Amino acid sequence: MVLFTFHLFAGGGGGLLMDAILGHIPIGAVEINPYCRNVLLQRQCDGFLPTFDIWDDVRTFRSDNPDTAPYIRGLQERAGELAICGGFP
């Protein structure tokens, strides 16, 4: 079974890199720090991480936000094969 992962408070992506090593498929992340988001984007560009959406604020990443609601519905459709991960500061 394929395991998809979504990371809250992703930081520079240490957990995402481990997912890739373990064969899990990262499909999204939320990180408020601009420097950390840039690190994640660079790791995608360098091929260390697959391409996925990176959101900038967990407070606005909500199902009642029209900008994020469609994405969240997509996550809910994968609920049986999705792990929500968090690197809380």
Backbone as CSV, one residue per row, in Angstrom:
resi,resn,N_x,N_y,N_z,CA_x,CA_y,CA_z,C_x,C_y,C_z
1,MET,0.828,-1.173,0.000,0.000,0.000,0.000,0.883,1.251,0.000
2,VAL,0.521,2.196,-0.813,1.243,3.465,-0.887,0.800,4.350,0.273
3,LEU,1.755,4.985,0.910,1.433,5.913,1.989,1.777,7.321,1.525
4,PHE,0.777,8.182,1.521,0.973,9.587,1.217,1.124,10.332,2.531
5,THR,1.928,11.394,2.529,2.121,12.175,3.750,1.888,13.659,3.484
6,PHE,1.336,14.315,4.489,1.134,15.756,4.471,1.760,16.294,5.743
7,HIS,2.627,17.299,5.609,3.410,17.776,6.748,2.996,19.166,7.203
8,LEU,2.644,19.271,8.470,2.384,20.555,9.111,3.662,20.997,9.815
9,PHE,3.949,22.286,9.797,5.162,22.811,10.431,6.385,22.067,9.885
10,ALA,6.508,22.059,8.564,7.468,21.205,7.862,8.924,21.601,8.046
11,GLY,9.188,22.841,8.435,10.574,23.272,8.590,11.328,23.163,7.280
12,GLY,12.574,22.777,7.358,13.403,22.619,6.169,13.232,21.293,5.471
13,GLY,12.367,20.443,5.993,12.019,19.221,5.280,12.711,17.948,5.713
14,GLY,13.266,17.909,6.910,13.903,16.673,7.374,12.949,15.487,7.358
15,GLY,11.725,15.700,7.848,10.727,14.625,7.837,10.313,14.249,6.430
16,LEU,10.248,15.227,5.550,9.904,14.962,4.154,11.000,14.151,3.464
17,LEU,12.257,14.474,3.762,13.357,13.688,3.192,13.297,12.243,3.669
18,MET,12.982,12.048,4.945,12.864,10.686,5.468,11.710,9.948,4.796
19,ASP,10.605,10.630,4.560,9.505,10.009,3.824,9.974,9.493,2.478
20,ALA,10.721,10.323,1.755,11.210,9.924,0.440,12.121,8.699,0.544
21,ILE,12.977,8.670,1.555,13.876,7.528,1.756,13.068,6.258,2.049
22,LEU,11.988,6.394,2.829,11.163,5.241,3.196,10.197,4.816,2.093
23,GLY,10.124,5.603,1.017,9.221,5.263,-0.071,7.833,5.850,0.069
24,HIS,7.631,6.695,1.066,6.355,7.397,1.204,6.324,8.550,0.207
25,ILE,5.132,9.007,-0.129,4.992,10.067,-1.124,4.469,11.334,-0.449
26,PRO,5.349,12.329,-0.251,4.886,13.595,0.301,4.012,14.314,-0.728
27,ILE,2.824,14.757,-0.293,1.920,15.426,-1.238,1.604,16.862,-0.835
28,GLY,2.173,17.337,0.254,1.934,18.714,0.639,2.574,19.048,1.962
29,ALA,2.703,20.366,2.199,3.310,20.829,3.440,2.790,22.225,3.766
30,VAL,2.859,22.550,5.049,2.554,23.904,5.524,3.758,24.362,6.345
31,GLU,4.290,25.522,5.981,5.425,26.091,6.710,5.337,27.614,6.624
32,ILE,5.332,28.270,7.767,5.170,29.726,7.805,6.476,30.473,7.553
33,ASN,7.601,29.879,7.858,8.888,30.559,7.749,9.334,30.645,6.279
34,PRO,9.512,31.863,5.752,9.886,32.009,4.345,11.199,31.306,3.984
35,TYR,12.192,31.365,4.885,13.459,30.695,4.604,13.246,29.188,4.460
36,CYS,12.489,28.603,5.365,12.232,27.157,5.305,11.451,26.786,4.045
37,ARG,10.476,27.615,3.656,9.743,27.352,2.410,10.692,27.367,1.218
38,ASN,11.636,28.308,1.222,12.622,28.364,0.137,13.501,27.127,0.119
39,VAL,13.875,26.628,1.299,14.662,25.390,1.371,13.856,24.232,0.773
40,LEU,12.578,24.141,1.130,11.731,23.080,0.568,11.649,23.189,-0.955
41,LEU,11.448,24.396,-1.446,11.378,24.600,-2.901,12.687,24.230,-3.576
42,GLN,13.803,24.591,-2.963,15.101,24.246,-3.545,15.319,22.736,-3.558
43,ARG,14.907,22.056,-2.500,15.041,20.592,-2.470,14.167,19.938,-3.538
44,GLN,13.037,20.563,-3.863,12.213,20.066,-4.967,12.938,20.293,-6.291
45,CYS,13.478,21.491,-6.472,14.199,21.812,-7.713,15.419,20.928,-7.900
46,ASP,16.103,20.589,-6.812,17.296,19.740,-6.882,16.966,18.263,-7.043
47,GLY,15.683,17.919,-6.920,15.278,16.528,-7.086,15.337,15.691,-5.826
48,PHE,15.656,16.295,-4.690,15.684,15.543,-3.435,14.275,15.266,-2.916
49,LEU,13.327,16.131,-3.273,11.930,15.957,-2.896,11.075,16.025,-4.153
50,PRO,9.967,15.283,-4.169,9.043,15.425,-5.299,8.350,16.794,-5.231
51,THR,7.739,17.177,-6.306,7.005,18.437,-6.331,5.668,18.278,-5.618
52,PHE,5.384,19.182,-4.697,4.108,19.203,-3.980,3.818,20.640,-3.573
53,ASP,2.561,20.906,-3.235,2.165,22.245,-2.813,2.692,22.543,-1.423
54,ILE,3.122,23.797,-1.238,3.584,24.266,0.065,2.725,25.467,0.439
55,TRP,2.007,25.330,1.528,1.134,26.401,2.025,1.887,27.173,3.096
56,ASP,1.499,28.445,3.298,2.322,29.291,4.160,1.806,29.521,5.576
57,ASP,0.597,29.087,5.897,0.110,29.394,7.251,-0.954,28.381,7.666
58,VAL,-0.690,27.651,8.702,-1.629,26.631,9.176,-2.941,27.263,9.653
59,ARG,-2.883,28.535,10.054,-4.092,29.204,10.526,-5.091,29.462,9.395
60,THR,-4.620,29.575,8.171,-5.515,29.805,7.038,-5.723,28.547,6.203
61,PHE,-5.026,27.483,6.535,-5.193,26.205,5.835,-6.392,25.490,6.464
62,ARG,-7.589,25.906,6.019,-8.829,25.434,6.646,-9.851,25.109,5.562
63,SER,-10.776,24.244,5.907,-11.800,23.835,4.948,-12.804,24.945,4.643
64,ASP,-12.886,25.990,5.467,-13.785,27.098,5.175,-13.088,28.246,4.440
65,ASN,-11.842,28.050,4.065,-11.097,29.020,3.274,-11.212,28.617,1.801
66,PRO,-11.801,29.456,0.940,-11.985,29.078,-0.460,-10.679,28.799,-1.202
67,ASP,-9.567,29.353,-0.712,-8.280,29.096,-1.360,-7.739,27.703,-1.065
68,THR,-8.083,27.148,0.090,-7.523,25.844,0.473,-8.561,24.717,0.507
69,ALA,-9.831,25.058,0.482,-10.894,24.044,0.597,-10.789,22.936,-0.450
70,PRO,-10.568,23.235,-1.734,-10.467,22.144,-2.711,-9.295,21.206,-2.418
71,TYR,-8.178,21.766,-1.983,-7.013,20.945,-1.664,-7.313,20.036,-0.469
72,ILE,-7.967,20.589,0.537,-8.310,19.801,1.722,-9.278,18.678,1.366
73,ARG,-10.227,18.938,0.481,-11.131,17.864,0.025,-10.340,16.739,-0.628
74,GLY,-9.324,17.099,-1.396,-8.465,16.084,-2.009,-7.727,15.250,-0.971
75,LEU,-7.283,15.897,0.102,-6.640,15.151,1.190,-7.633,14.197,1.845
76,GLN,-8.859,14.675,2.058,-9.880,13.838,2.695,-10.201,12.614,1.845
77,GLU,-10.120,12.747,0.538,-10.381,11.603,-0.345,-9.319,10.522,-0.211
78,ARG,-8.145,10.876,0.269,-7.053,9.910,0.463,-6.915,9.479,1.921
79,ALA,-7.911,9.740,2.738,-7.817,9.531,4.186,-7.297,8.145,4.572
80,GLY,-7.660,7.118,3.840,-7.230,5.767,4.178,-5.783,5.475,3.918
81,GLU,-5.141,6.350,3.139,-3.739,6.122,2.796,-2.882,7.353,3.053
82,LEU,-3.342,8.208,3.958,-2.673,9.475,4.232,-2.250,9.563,5.695
83,ALA,-1.008,9.974,5.898,-0.518,10.261,7.248,-0.298,11.757,7.356
84,ILE,-0.857,12.361,8.387,-0.624,13.771,8.677,0.530,13.828,9.682
85,CYS,1.582,14.525,9.310,2.776,14.589,10.137,2.957,16.018,10.648
86,GLY,3.585,16.174,11.785,3.813,17.497,12.319,5.134,17.613,13.012
87,GLY,5.875,18.643,12.655,7.141,18.946,13.315,6.956,20.194,14.142
88,PHE,6.160,20.094,15.168,5.781,21.275,15.940,7.014,21.928,16.567
89,PRO,7.054,23.260,16.482,8.239,23.968,16.998,8.373,23.854,18.502
